[in-house]
């Protein structure tokens, strides 16, 4: 349970730059993306607990319907995920997402030849981006509407269809309140 609390604390920190019960409640009541991630993490955390498992998965499935999202709760998500708007966002159970990642609405993380995307840490993914079966390095920006079908190296900013590297400025300016691993 301590590990679960650590992940939730880091998610709260990404929204406000502070993590406390007050900010947790504020995020739960006012931030759709935080609420979605909270229930996703609950379903994931209790997935191996026989009796309780069913309860949290049912709640999560209702939340998925309410927010028009198709994110599988069994995916691997690091600390400090900031998910804006949730609507239209989809990814499967084998997606891996690093720490301090920001994802906006209508983002698809899909498979290519059965391989799911691996997203590094400190990554910003813009609205409508589609990432299929590739690895995204650390400190990257995926511009809105980009279709990413090849691996993206660390610090790259990519845009277009298909996405091409347009700079190596990275995402640090876009990652608000990154949590420090081990602190939250």
Protein Blocks (a to p, Z undefined) as FASTA:
>chain_A
ZZmmmmmmmmmmmmnopacfklmmmmmmmmmklmmmmmmmmmmmmmmgmklmmmmmmmmm
mmmmmnopacdfkbccdehiacehkiopacdfkbccdehiacdehiacddeehiacddde
hiacdehiacehiacdehiacdehiacfbdcdehiacedjddddfbjnbjmlmmghiace
hkZZ
